[in-house]
Amino acid sequence: MTSLISYQLLTLGKFLLMCLALEGPRLAPQALVSAATKVEAHFAAMPDAKEAEWKTYLHWEDWGPELSQSRLPEREQLEAITHRFYGVREGLEHPALVRMRNELTTFLGGEAALSPQATHPALMIRFNTNILSEELAKFSRNKQDQRDTGAWIAGAWVTGKAHSDAKVTAHLVPYGDAAALEVRVRGTVQTPHTVASSGAFKVHGSATSQLEGVSYLYLDQMEVRATEPKFSARTDSSVSRVEGPKPLRGLARWQANKKQDQGESEGANLVASQAKEQLKKELAVELEKANAELSASGKYHILLQRADLVPTLVTTGLQANAVQLGLRFPGSGAEMPFSAKELAPQTGLEVSMHESLLAAFASNFVRGSTWTDADFARMQRELTGTNANELLIGATPDRWAARWDWKSPISAKINSQGLHYQLAFSQVWINNRSLDTGLSLKASYKPVSKRWGIEFHRIGDIGVASSDPNHFLSDGDQAFLQRKLSALFGETVYLDGLSPPAGGGWDGLASFAISDVRLEDSGWMIISSGQANPKVTTVSK
Amino acid sequence: MHWRAAFLVILLGSSAAFAEDSKPLLRDIYGADHYYDEFVEERTKAIVFIMLDDQCPVVKQLLPKLVELHKKYNAVERDRAGHPVTFEKYPGDLVQMVGVYTKPSQSIKDIAKHALKNRIPFRVLRDSDLSFVKRFGIKRLSETIVFSRDWKVVYQGPVDDQSIQGSTKARATSRYLEEVLDAVIAKKAPPYTRVPPVGCLIDLDQETETPKVSYSEVEPILLKRCVPCHREGEVGPMHLTTYSEIRDYAAMVKEVIAEERMPPWPVASPRALRNPLELTPDERETLLAWLDSKMPLGDYKPASSPVSTRAKGSRFRIGNPDFVFEMPEPHTVPATGVIDYVHIPIELNGGKGFPEDRWIEAIEVVPGAPEVVHHIQVHEFHGKAVGGKVDPIEQMLHYGLSVENARLLGSYTPGNVEENARFYTNFAPQGKTAAMKLTRGANLILEMHYTTNGTETKDRSAVAIRFAKQPPDVVVESWFPFRKRPDMVIPANMANHSLQDRYHFGGLTGGKAVLVHGVRPHLHTRGKSYRLELIDAKSMQEQEIFDFASHDRLRGEVLLELPIWDFNWQHFYRFEKPIVIRPDQALLATAYWDNSKFNPRNPDPNSNVPWGQQTHQEMFNSLFNYEVLEHGDPRLTSKSE
């Protein structure tokens, strides 16, 4: 009996094993397969060299063909590759690659995990209206014109030399909840000698029209639009003499006087209509220029598209002395609207970043990727212009590397106490030895003002710990990582490397000097520029 | 000192109302002359002239003391940007210290070398005609003369009493100079007015018999060193191709050779450099002897014209290039004025660049109008340039935020025949091939420095390239690190401001060693000098780079010094034997700026000069050509490299 049971169990075991073997590789979701097929087709349309280059960049052969054939590659492999779809590489904006990126991201983390539901802006840019007013003052102009006119008015053909004198001004105004540029035209059209011809009669006189019109220019997403100009005019006229057959002149004058009101009304409409057409023409030129400038920023848009950081314009607005733009980026957003305060008079530009933005901006570039100490050293040199001794790669034989966590590699918290970063690594190697646990790194900084600008001072030590609460780092590993990462996140950070580089347009940024950094408990870091003496303030709730 | 003598000295000093033309002139390291009584600034209380020399043992012993005295009176606390903390605008040195050299054989370059080598922080000048020492009766090296702000002689004599004629005491017991300066600053009577000097005698009669040299002996030197630039169609301002042409400018030729201003080679390198432009000591002596001895023609027979530098059958030295890229349009150089750098893009393959990486084995940069082309730098270029402005986004994508990945491919400097036609193949060891990469998709951009010559001229310069057929054994890399600080300031009126940067190649190579072939330092017009050291990377902490007080400290082996920074002559200096930099080593660059009114090249001493690309701003960077050495490369252990 026992042997029978044993036999049956053995048979059952074999059957289960067979079933497992029959189960084969896991099937990939259709959305992923479809995206991979599109990428295959995109590659196939490329010249061979280009195709090879892309496949190398994406490590395509390791996972792409498998996915195209509906087999699901290892999750870890997909996590390690996804960050390569975000970046500055030309071509990443191609729809096939964007789709693949989105499908991978959704599959690995779910959209909800990556894109918080918060809908308020995460980036606020505010300009001082004083500065803009100076610019707008250039827009204001006086226009004089003189022309021969001819039009049917009150049943007569009226001619005359018209002298127009108009002033065009531009002001920032509230426009509903947003801000707009109000372009206003005020002017006078004088026709000192009009001749109204009707049959054998000519009525001589004069006319003066007062006109006023307005149009509003506003930003609709990334396009500048103008409202239909609205004009009003009032015309006053007088009759001086009448030419024509003598016996009927009196009658003709009586007729002219009778139709004067009608003529004035029609004349005013005519003046308003002509002024409106003229302004429309001029605004069309201005809009074309403005939108051309916006289009010229298309290359920046492509860069953002590649990195999945295309902003949505959430708000524009006009406060007491500031015009503001509010933007939200994928993966970021504030839960509460930004509470704007009046700009300090000497502040020209204020940029406010929500804590969610600080994390979102960098996360896509790193999630799932493995960085060696050389990568960290390069990043430090790029940002700070120099390397700490611990990041002189090769100066000591010790080497290390870390793999960024896929889901939440960087998180940031801002309050009045400081800017608090947490970096997460799913795997760490020291001298090619993999540690048994992931790593979490915490560092906090506060901005400190100096005569030359702002520097960031670390608050206390960095916190290096195992990301697994049940696992502790050995003392040696702990000390090693503490030393290396303390060099990476130094006691003082100057961000020297971000100063304008040589060789081109970035020199324009040389005049951009950070003058004030504020941290608020609501999660905002507010950076001002244009102030003579820098200062740092923190604001509690 | 006897009171009568003191009275006499004071009397002499107070009668310093010389006519301008009889007032002693002193020459600075740039070749500009200064009246001795120019050296006073807003804050100055006293002016000290010290007679210096590179050999006199008394002077040698004195130098560290002078450095300390300079620090005592003039050191100011500076913030991280370099701005003096206690002044909104630096009002100049409290005690102006001026070193004066008198030896006839010393060129101004020698003087500048001596000052940089000994980290002398104050101004050094040359009393070329000994008018200064004669005017004030100075007899010995190391002697000092102290003036009050109103140019009355306050003290004349030694710095202290440590040196006695022929011997030295263990320590000084009377610190004459320091005590005098303390008294002057405190508005008290100086405790000493005259003390007999100690030190080597200054030779006041410098007439010597010059050896007889004939024109036949100097002509080959002239043909090799001077004529390549000073001839028809070249940038040299006067022609020096015939005896009579040289005779016309003999005084000028003598001056610039004696002072080592020509040929332009403002470098002093302990490590031998390839293709030095400077005269050898023998050549210099021969030329000066000939110029001093009334330029005898002797039994001269006309020699051939300068040796052609072109390959046979080709207009280029690199032979027949695969590609010649010309500027798309001629650039018009006006007749007069000073022209800032011009950036001219050259499109390759219709602006798309080559579809694949290519390997440059030789590159030659040929000026279209050499008479107005001062120098050309050829960089790899990605993106568009409109009106000489490079698209910043494109630049960031290819060169990084810091632009450190910018790549210099070749260059042209007048007279630098070897580097103008650069054979990267020569960078490889025997039996190997070497080349520099031209990245796929790249175009070229020419950084043009033009000079005006009185005639409006059109230039259409060209770049000729020979590509290797195969990828090379050795890839020559380029690195362009910046000391880039938003807070960098060269403070107004500061005569000896310094900055440092440490270049470690490990981040580029993943911790491997490199072989550095050459370097091109870059500063702007206020630059004074530059030094490059090979150091133990971990021997200094990062924060020490920002410690201004420690910049004078030598930390390793000096590889290269530019004692007189000359914005006009920015050479690429290539080491005869390339330098191995191990992963535990780094290069340390130190640069000095003179933003005082006494720097004749300073466009505005009253401005606090920020970092910036324009020449009226300042930059500090070094461009390296290097190759990566793999582990086990025999050159890692070879001392000769």
Interface residues (C-beta under 8 A of the other chain):
Chain A: P47 A49 V88 E90 K299 Y300 L303 T372 A374 A377 R378 R381 E382 L383 G385 T386 N387 A388 N389 L391 L392 I393 G394 A395 T396 R399 K450 R451 W452 G453 E455 G490 Y494 L495 D496 G497 L498 S499 P500 P501 A502 G503 G504 G505 W506 D507 A510 A513
Chain B: D79 R80 A81 H83 H343 P355 E356 A385 K389 V390 D391 P392 I393 Q395 M396 L397 Y399 G400 L401 S402 V403 E404 A406 F482 R483 K484 R485 P486 D487 V489 D501 R502 H504 G506 G507 L508 T509 G510 G511 K512 A513 A537 K538 Q541 E542 I545 P583 D584 A586 P610 W611 G612 Q613 Q614 Q617 M619 N621
